[in-house]
């Protein structure tokens, strides 16, 4: 299983803080947002590689971060290097964009990663591994190991979900309806009238047998911008299950989407 980190956004809502610096590499205490996530995922036995998809503007910062010895300063003192920190190899894919206006969108960034992974399989010409796909801008307080175990148990591609009592927050995210076996019966993006309280965070597992469908999703009408667009498309075309996260949203993750939430994360979790 490959871990694909979608980190090609420009985080315009964080203003000057991320004008010339990637949000996933902002520091929280002695680690970065992304570093905390990789610390967990790297320990999952099924994972054999991490692939970070970023943009052309920020790719050199990610490359310097990965090549600098662990603990040594890099990127003008904003970061400490991490070379040798993780057991699984980590690589960077540059999606070629240099502005928010020209960004490819999360779905196309994932397709770019799959294409490059396929090109590295010259004997078959086809990439045949399962994928864990994660957004890189959340502090997480759970392990992805349980999510991987759930997907293996269900033998299907999977999303996550958690109870969200706030209607206002449900109207700003993906919302799913599940049956008793956690199969996804319906998914809506930013519904005006949510059909359940199951909200969907940006973490997914796409099994190898579904990758052909993933690869043809955009040409068949799937939206490009948000990673939830692909999950919505897949729910309508194949069997998907949702892993119910145990606990409230605030107990499970901290979404860093603005300057206020970043400084709150620094205050609370440093």
VOBA-1610 file (N, C-alpha, C; in pm, whole numbers, padded with zeros to 5 digits, always signed):
BEGIN
Unk+00085-00120+00000Unk+00000+00000+00000Unk+00088+00124+00000Unk+00054+00219-00089Unk+00125+00346-00096Unk+00046+00453-00020Unk+00116+00539+00048Unk+00054+00654+00114Unk+00075+00776+00027Unk-00034+00832-00026Unk-00025+00950-00111Unk-00078+01070-00034Unk+00010+01168-00015Unk-00025+01289+00059Unk-00053+01400-00041Unk-00174+01454-00037Unk-00211+01564-00126Unk-00174+01695-00057Unk-00071+01762-00107Unk-00017+01882-00042Unk+00018+01989-00144Unk-00068+02005-00246Unk-00038+02097-00355Unk-00117+02227-00348Unk-00192+02247-00240Unk-00269+02370-00227Unk-00182+02488-00189Unk-00242+02607-00192Unk-00168+02730-00165Unk-00211+02798-00036Unk-00311+02743+00034Unk-00351+02790+00168Unk-00366+02942+00172Unk-00442+02996+00078Unk-00454+03142+00068Unk-00520+03205+00190Unk-00599+03126+00264Unk-00667+03182+00382Unk-00571+03209+00497Unk-00449+03158+00488Unk-00351+03184+00593Unk-00263+03305+00561Unk-00292+03373+00452Unk-00226+03499+00420Unk-00075+03489+00406Unk-00005+03584+00470Unk+00140+03595+00456Unk+00212+03472+00511Unk+00150+03403+00606Unk+00214+03287+00668Unk+00246+03178+00566Unk+00160+03163+00467Unk+00180+03058+00366Unk+00195+03116+00225Unk+00224+03245+00216Unk+00243+03306+00084Unk+00361+03241+00012Unk+00467+03213+00086Unk+00587+03152+00028Unk+00631+03028+00104Unk+00535+02962+00171Unk+00570+02846+00253Unk+00450+02752+00260Unk+00472+02621+00248Unk+00359+02525+00245Unk+00296+02503+00382Unk+00164+02506+00388Unk+00093+02487+00514Unk+00129+02355+00583Unk+00142+02241+00511Unk+00172+02116+00582Unk+00303+02118+00660Unk+00394+02211+00626Unk+00522+02216+00695Unk+00527+02325+00802Unk+00413+02386+00832Unk+00409+02476+00948Unk+00433+02396+01074Unk+00506+02456+01166Unk+00544+02382+01287Unk+00437+02394+01396Unk+00419+02283+01466Unk+00337+02276+01587Unk+00427+02214+01692Unk+00478+02294+01782Unk+00577+02242+01878Unk+00706+02207+01807Unk+00755+02086+01831Unk+00882+02044+01773Unk+00863+01960+01646Unk+00746+01967+01585Unk+00717+01889+01465Unk+00634+01973+01370Unk+00612+01922+01250Unk+00526+01990+01154Unk+00391+01919+01147Unk+00294+01985+01083Unk+00163+01923+01065Unk+00179+01790+00991Unk+00250+01793+00879Unk+00270+01672+00800Unk+00357+01571+00872Unk+00461+01617+00942Unk+00550+01526+01013Unk+00477+01443+01116Unk+00383+01503+01187Unk+00304+01429+01285Unk+00224+01318+01218Unk+00167+01349+01102Unk+00088+01248+01030Unk+00176+01134+00981Unk+00291+01167+00923Unk+00380+01062+00872Unk+00436+00976+00984Unk+00456+01033+01102Unk+00504+00953+01215Unk+00410+00835+01240Unk+00280+00859+01229Unk+00183+00750+01250Unk+00179+00655+01131Unk+00164+00710+01012Unk+00144+00625+00894Unk+00267+00538+00867Unk+00385+00590+00895Unk+00508+00514+00868Unk+00514+00385+00948Unk+00445+00381+01061Unk+00448+00261+01144Unk+00350+00153+01102Unk+00269+00177+01000Unk+00172+00078+00953Unk+00244-00022+00863Unk+00243-00151+00897Unk+00319-00249+00818Unk+00279-00253+00670Unk+00152-00231+00639Unk+00107-00238+00499Unk+00169-00129+00412Unk+00203-00016+00471Unk+00258+00097+00394Unk+00404+00070+00360Unk+00437+00084+00231Unk+00577+00065+00192Unk+00641+00188+00128Unk+00564+00298+00113Unk+00620+00418+00052Unk+00526+00535+00077Unk+00585+00654+00092Unk+00509+00778+00103Unk+00536+00864-00020Unk+00433+00915-00082Unk+00447+01005-00197Unk+00375+01134-00165Unk+00448+01244-00164Unk+00391+01375-00136Unk+00375+01450-00267Unk+00252+01487-00301Unk+00226+01563-00423Unk+00212+01710-00384Unk+00301+01793-00434Unk+00295+01935-00405Unk+00304+02014-00535Unk+00312+02146-00524Unk+00319+02230-00644Unk+00463+02272-00672Unk+00483+02335-00786Unk+00618+02374-00828Unk+00677+02480-00735Unk+00592+02564-00681Unk+00638+02672-00594Unk+00697+02618-00464Unk+00634+02514-00407Unk+00676+02464-00277Unk+00760+02338-00283Unk+00771+02275-00400Unk+00847+02150-00410Unk+00990+02162-00358Unk+01065+02272-00388Unk+01202+02282-00335Unk+01209+02283-00183Unk+01107+02339-00117Unk+01107+02342+00030Unk+01087+02201+00084Unk+00994+02126+00024Unk+00976+01986+00066Unk+01102+01905+00042Unk+01166+01925-00073Unk+01288+01849-00105Unk+01399+01880-00004Unk+01417+02008+00029Unk+01520+02045+00125Unk+01490+01984+00261Unk+01364+01988+00301Unk+01320+01931+00430Unk+01354+01782+00438Unk+01329+01709+00330Unk+01353+01565+00329Unk+01502+01530+00323Unk+01584+01617+00262Unk+01725+01585+00243Unk+01813+01633+00357Unk+01764+01728+00436Unk+01843+01782+00547Unk+01845+01683+00664Unk+01962+01658+00724Unk+01969+01564+00836Unk+01868+01599+00946Unk+01810+01497+01006Unk+01709+01516+01110Unk+01763+01607+01221Unk+01686+01711+01251Unk+01724+01803+01357Unk+01805+01922+01312Unk+01858+01918+01189Unk+01937+02031+01138Unk+01844+02136+01078Unk+01876+02266+01095Unk+01788+02370+01041Unk+01791+02374+00889Unk+01676+02408+00831Unk+01667+02423+00685Unk+01558+02525+00654Unk+01546+02561+00526Unk+01446+02658+00480Unk+01449+02786+00562Unk+01568+02845+00571Unk+01582+02972+00639Unk+01553+02966+00787Unk+01571+02851+00847Unk+01548+02837+00990Unk+01404+02812+01028Unk+01314+02805+00929Unk+01174+02779+00959Unk+01146+02633+00993Unk+01240+02544+00953Unk+01218+02401+00965Unk+01342+02330+01018Unk+01319+02212+01072Unk+01427+02118+01101Unk+01417+02003+01002Unk+01530+01957+00951Unk+01531+01848+00855Unk+01482+01718+00915Unk+01447+01624+00825Unk+01391+01496+00871Unk+01457+01376+00803Unk+01566+01396+00730Unk+01630+01284+00660Unk+01660+01171+00757Unk+01611+01050+00724Unk+01633+00934+00808Unk+01530+00916+00919Unk+01432+01005+00927Unk+01334+00997+01036Unk+01239+00879+01020Unk+01203+00847+00892Unk+01103+00743+00869Unk+01165+00621+00803Unk+01107+00504+00830Unk+01160+00378+00777Unk+01124+00358+00630Unk+01010+00409+00587Unk+00966+00392+00449Unk+01017+00508+00363Unk+01050+00484+00237Unk+01099+00593+00152Unk+00992+00699+00130Unk+01038+00824+00119Unk+00950+00938+00095Unk+00997+01009-00031Unk+00904+01035-00123Unk+00939+01106-00246Unk+00842+01220-00271Unk+00887+01314-00354Unk+00809+01433-00387Unk+00770+01430-00533Unk+00645+01463-00561Unk+00600+01485-00699Unk+00562+01631-00714Unk+00621+01697-00811Unk+00594+01837-00842Unk+00486+01842-00951Unk+00370+01903-00920Unk+00262+01902-01018Unk+00273+02012-01124Unk+00378+02096-01113Unk+00407+02193-01218Unk+00335+02325-01207Unk+00246+02342-01110Unk+00173+02469-01098Unk+00246+02563-01004Unk+00220+02693-01021Unk+00289+02790-00935Unk+00197+02896-00877Unk+00065+02877-00886Unk-00028+02973-00828Unk-00161+02905-00798Unk-00237+02968-00710Unk-00368+02915-00676Unk-00460+02912-00797Unk-00441+03007-00887Unk-00526+03016-01006Unk-00498+02904-01106Unk-00377+02851-01106Unk-00342+02747-01203Unk-00337+02607-01141Unk-00376+02593-01015Unk-00366+02464-00947Unk-00446+02356-01022Unk-00399+02233-01013Unk-00465+02123-01083Unk-00592+02079-01011Unk-00595+02089-00880Unk-00704+02033-00800Unk-00660+01900-00741Unk-00716+01866-00626Unk-00672+01748-00551Unk-00689+01619-00629Unk-00799+01605-00704Unk-00822+01480-00778Unk-00718+01464-00888Unk-00690+01570-00960Unk-00589+01561-01067Unk-00449+01539-01010Unk-00422+01592-00892Unk-00293+01564-00828Unk-00280+01417-00793Unk-00389+01357-00747Unk-00387+01213-00720Unk-00365+01134-00849Unk-00433+01172-00956Unk-00415+01103-01084Unk-00272+01116-01135Unk-00210+01231-01111Unk-00070+01250-01149Unk+00020+01153-01073Unk-00007+01136-00944Unk+00073+01043-00865Unk+00056+00901-00915Unk-00067+00861-00946Unk-00091+00725-00997Unk-00019+00705-01131Unk-00023+00807-01216Unk+00045+00797-01346Unk+00196+00777-01328Unk+00256+00854-01237Unk+00400+00841-01218Unk+00435+00707-01153Unk+00351+00659-01063Unk+00374+00527-01003Unk+00362+00418-01109Unk+00267+00434-01202Unk+00251+00338-01311Unk+00372+00337-01402Unk+00429+00455-01426Unk+00548+00465-01511Unk+00669+00397-01450Unk+00664+00380-01317Unk+00773+00312-01248Unk+00755+00160-01246Unk+00650+00112-01316Unk+00624-00032-01325Unk+00635-00077-01471Unk+00754-00064-01531Unk+00767-00091-01674Unk+00733-00233-01714Unk+00745-00327-01621Unk+00720-00467-01658Unk+00573-00492-01687Unk+00486-00421-01616Unk+00342-00442-01635Unk+00274-00323-01701Unk+00333-00203-01684Unk+00271-00084-01737Unk+00148-00042-01659Unk+00125-00107-01545Unk+00005-00076-01468Unk+00037-00081-01320Unk-00011+00018-01249Unk+00009+00026-01105Unk-00099-00055-01035Unk-00059-00142-00941Unk-00155-00238-00885Unk-00150-00245-00733Unk-00117-00135-00667Unk-00116-00133-00521Unk-00239-00059-00469Unk-00279-00092-00345Unk-00381-00012-00278Unk-00322+00124-00242Unk-00410+00224-00226Unk-00366+00358-00193Unk-00434+00409-00067Unk-00355+00462+00025Unk-00407+00546+00132Unk-00386+00689+00086Unk-00492+00767+00080Unk-00485+00905+00029Unk-00525+00999+00142Unk-00437+01094+00175Unk-00462+01182+00289Unk-00436+01327+00252Unk-00519+01417+00306Unk-00491+01560+00300Unk-00393+01593+00411Unk-00312+01696+00387Unk-00195+01717+00473Unk-00210+01833+00570Unk-00333+01877+00599Unk-00348+01999+00678Unk-00428+01979+00806Unk-00426+01858+00861Unk-00498+01828+00984Unk-00404+01773+01091Unk-00422+01817+01215Unk-00361+01746+01328Unk-00455+01633+01366Unk-00401+01513+01380Unk-00484+01396+01404Unk-00453+01332+01538Unk-00559+01280+01603Unk-00544+01219+01734Unk-00598+01076+01732Unk-00568+01007+01622Unk-00602+00866+01608Unk-00499+00806+01515Unk-00499+00672+01503Unk-00406+00606+01413Unk-00477+00558+01287Unk-00409+00573+01175Unk-00462+00522+01049Unk-00461+00369+01043Unk-00394+00304+01137Unk-00389+00158+01135Unk-00529+00098+01141Unk-00617+00153+01223Unk-00753+00101+01234Unk-00830+00119+01103Unk-00804+00226+01034Unk-00869+00252+00904Unk-00823+00148+00801Unk-00694+00120+00798Unk-00640+00018+00707Unk-00700-00118+00740Unk-00708-00151+00867Unk-00766-00279+00908Unk-00912-00290+00864Unk-00985-00180+00876Unk-01126-00178+00838Unk-01142-00206+00689Unk-01058-00143+00606Unk-01066-00164+00461Unk-01035-00310+00426Unk-00939-00370+00494Unk-00906-00510+00468Unk-01021-00601+00508Unk-01088-00567+00618Unk-01202-00645+00663Unk-01318-00636+00563Unk-01345-00517+00512Unk-01458-00497+00421Unk-01424-00534+00277Unk-01295-00544+00247Unk-01251-00577+00111Unk-01310-00478+00009Unk-01304-00352+00045Unk-01355-00248-00046Unk-01277-00120-00025Unk-01290-00028-00121Unk-01240+00107-00101Unk-01322+00172+00010Unk-01260+00263+00083Unk-01325+00316+00204Unk-01301+00465+00222Unk-01394+00527+00293Unk-01377+00662+00342Unk-01389+00657+00494Unk-01365+00769+00558Unk-01391+00781+00701Unk-01518+00863+00722Unk-01573+00855+00842Unk-01683+00944+00879Unk-01684+00961+01030Unk-01742+01071+01075Unk-01755+01096+01218Unk-01885+01172+01241Unk-01939+01158+01360Unk-02061+01229+01393Unk-02032+01379+01406Unk-02117+01458+01340Unk-02106+01603+01346Unk-02244+01660+01376Unk-02269+01705+01499Unk-02403+01752+01535Unk-02440+01888+01475Unk-02340+01966+01432Unk-02367+02101+01382Unk-02416+02098+01237Unk-02538+02144+01216Unk-02590+02152+01079Unk-02505+02244+00993Unk-02462+02355+01052Unk-02381+02451+00978Unk-02252+02388+00927Unk-02188+02307+01011Unk-02064+02242+00970Unk-02092+02131+00869Unk-02203+02060+00883Unk-02239+01957+00785Unk-02262+02018+00648Unk-02311+02140+00644Unk-02337+02207+00517Unk-02209+02250+00447Unk-02094+02235+00514Unk-01967+02274+00454Unk-01876+02155+00427Unk-01932+02034+00432Unk-01847+01916+00412Unk-01926+01806+00340Unk-01862+01692+00318Unk-01932+01577+00264Unk-02010+01507+00373Unk-02130+01457+00338Unk-02216+01390+00435Unk-02262+01258+00373Unk-02256+01149+00453Unk-02293+01017+00400Unk-02408+00956+00479Unk-02479+00868+00410Unk-02581+00782+00471Unk-02528+00639+00463Unk-02535+00566+00576Unk-02478+00431+00583Unk-02586+00328+00614Unk-02561+00202+00572Unk-02647+00094+00618Unk-02585+00032+00744Unk-02642-00076+00792Unk-02596-00137+00917Unk-02457-00199+00906Unk-02411-00221+00783Unk-02278-00278+00762Unk-02175-00170+00727Unk-02212-00045+00744Unk-02125+00070+00714Unk-02100+00088+00564Unk-02182+00026+00480Unk-02173+00054+00338Unk-02235+00192+00312Unk-02168+00269+00225Unk-02217+00403+00194Unk-02331+00393+00093Unk-02447+00439+00132Unk-02564+00436+00045Unk-02579+00565-00034Unk-02529+00674+00023Unk-02546+00805-00040Unk-02438+00899+00013Unk-02386+00985-00073Unk-02292+01088-00030Unk-02324+01217-00101Unk-02327+01326-00026Unk-02351+01458-00082Unk-02242+01553-00035Unk-02200+01641-00123Unk-02103+01743-00088Unk-02176+01872-00051Unk-02150+01923+00068Unk-02206+02050+00116Unk-02357+02058+00096Unk-02431+01963+00151Unk-02576+01961+00130Unk-02648+02072+00208Unk-02748+02131+00148Unk-02828+02232+00219Unk-02910+02168+00330Unk-02956+02045+00303Unk-03034+01970+00403Unk-02968+01834+00423Unk-02872+01824+00515Unk-02799+01698+00537Unk-02895+01584+00573Unk-02868+01465+00515Unk-02952+01349+00539Unk-02905+01264+00657Unk-02792+01300+00714Unk-02742+01231+00833Unk-02648+01325+00906Unk-02592+01278+01017Unk-02490+01356+01089Unk-02350+01297+01068Unk-02335+01210+00966Unk-02204+01150+00936Unk-02127+01241+00841Unk-02028+01311+00893Unk-01943+01398+00812Unk-01819+01321+00765Unk-01765+01361+00651Unk-01654+01289+00588Unk-01527+01374+00589Unk-01423+01334+00662Unk-01294+01404+00657Unk-01214+01359+00535Unk-01106+01430+00499Unk-01034+01403+00373Unk-00931+01291+00380Unk-00976+01169+00414Unk-00886+01054+00422Unk-00956+00934+00357Unk-00885+00865+00267Unk-00949+00764+00183Unk-00855+00645+00161Unk-00915+00529+00133Unk-00840+00414+00084Unk-00905+00371-00046Unk-00825+00365-00152Unk-00871+00315-00282Unk-00797+00187-00312Unk-00872+00079-00323Unk-00811-00051-00347Unk-00769-00066-00493Unk-00672-00152-00516Unk-00613-00166-00649Unk-00717-00197-00756Unk-00818-00279-00722Unk-00917-00317-00822Unk-01006-00201-00865Unk-01004-00090-00788Unk-01085+00026-00824Unk-01005+00136-00893Unk-00874+00117-00910Unk-00790+00226-00960Unk-00819+00260-01106Unk-00861+00163-01185Unk-00896+00195-01323Unk-01013+00293-01326Unk-01109+00272-01237Unk-01222+00363-01226Unk-01176+00500-01178Unk-01084+00501-01081Unk-01028+00628-01033Unk-00961+00703-01148Unk-00883+00632-01226Unk-00806+00696-01333Unk-00894+00758-01442Unk-01015+00707-01459Unk-01106+00760-01562Unk-01216+00847-01502Unk-01201+00882-01374Unk-01308+00956-01306Unk-01329+01096-01362Unk-01222+01170-01384Unk-01236+01309-01429Unk-01296+01315-01569Unk-01249+01229-01658Unk-01304+01230-01795Unk-01450+01187-01798Unk-01495+01121-01689Unk-01635+01079-01681Unk-01720+01170-01592Unk-01666+01290-01564Unk-01748+01390-01498Unk-01718+01418-01353Unk-01617+01354-01294Unk-01583+01380-01155Unk-01522+01519-01140Unk-01560+01591-01035Unk-01499+01721-01008Unk-01352+01707-00974Unk-01275+01813-00995Unk-01130+01808-00981Unk-01077+01868-00851Unk-01149+01961-00794Unk-01088+02048-00694Unk-01063+01981-00560Unk-01167+01930-00496Unk-01154+01876-00361Unk-01143+01724-00364Unk-01068+01662-00270Unk-01057+01516-00269Unk-01192+01447-00249Unk-01286+01516-00182Unk-01419+01459-00163Unk-01495+01439-00293Unk-01458+01515-00398Unk-01523+01497-00528Unk-01506+01354-00578Unk-01386+01298-00560Unk-01360+01162-00607Unk-01437+01060-00522Unk-01439+01080-00391Unk-01514+00988-00305Unk-01661+00986-00344Unk-01717+01103-00369Unk-01857+01114-00412Unk-01878+01037-00542Unk-01788+01054-00637Unk-01797+00984-00766Unk-01789+00832-00745Unk-01697+00788-00662Unk-01678+00644-00642Unk-01798+00580-00573Unk-01858+00651-00480Unk-01977+00598-00411Unk-02087+00566-00512Unk-02096+00645-00618Unk-02200+00625-00718Unk-02166+00516-00819Unk-02042+00465-00817Unk-01999+00370-00920Unk-01946+00238-00868Unk-01924+00226-00736Unk-01873+00101-00682Unk-01912+00090-00535Unk-01880-00024-00475Unk-01909-00042-00332Unk-01804+00031-00250Unk-01852+00117-00160Unk-01764+00189-00069Unk-01817+00172+00073Unk-01727+00154+00167Unk-01764+00151+00308Unk-01703+00271+00380Unk-01762+00305+00493Unk-01712+00417+00573Unk-01676+00370+00713Unk-01555+00400+00754Unk-01509+00367+00888Unk-01555+00475+00985Unk-01644+00440+01080Unk-01690+00540+01177Unk-01581+00567+01281Unk-01529+00688+01282Unk-01427+00725+01379Unk-01491+00731+01518Unk-01420+00681+01616Unk-01475+00671+01751Unk-01444+00797+01831Unk-01547+00878+01854Unk-01529+01002+01928Unk-01583+01120+01851Unk-01581+01236+01913Unk-01630+01356+01846Unk-01523+01411+01753Unk-01565+01496+01662Unk-01471+01555+01566Unk-01357+01628+01636Unk-01389+01704+01740Unk-01286+01782+01809Unk-01186+01694+01882Unk-01226+01572+01918Unk-01136+01479+01986Unk-01045+01406+01888Unk-01083+01403+01761Unk-01016+01319+01663Unk-00920+01397+01573Unk-00952+01520+01543Unk-00866+01597+01452Unk-00886+01745+01473Unk-00784+01820+01435Unk-00791+01966+01442Unk-00760+02017+01302Unk-00860+02075+01238Unk-00848+02121+01100Unk-00790+02262+01098Unk-00673+02277+01038Unk-00606+02407+01033Unk-00639+02473+00900Unk-00740+02562+00903Unk-00786+02624+00780Unk-00772+02774+00775Unk-00727+02835+00884Unk-00716+02980+00890Unk-00604+03018+00985Unk-00568+03146+00986Unk-00466+03193+01080Unk-00509+03168+01224Unk-00637+03194+01252Unk-00686+03174+01389Unk-00671+03029+01434Unk-00707+02934+01346Unk-00698+02793+01386Unk-00553+02747+01396Unk-00464+02804+01313Unk-00323+02767+01325Unk-00267+02813+01459Unk-00291+02939+01494Unk-00237+02989+01621Unk-00303+02920+01740Unk-00429+02880+01726Unk-00494+02804+01831Unk-00426+02667+01846Unk-00391+02603+01731Unk-00323+02473+01735Unk-00186+02488+01803Unk-00114+02595+01771Unk+00017+02618+01834Unk+00001+02634+01985Unk-00101+02708+02026Unk-00125+02731+02168Unk-00162+02602+02241Unk-00247+02522+02179Unk-00301+02404+02247Unk-00211+02282+02241Unk-00138+02266+02128Unk-00071+02138+02105Unk+00080+02145+02098Unk+00139+02262+02115Unk+00285+02270+02112Unk+00342+02196+02232
//
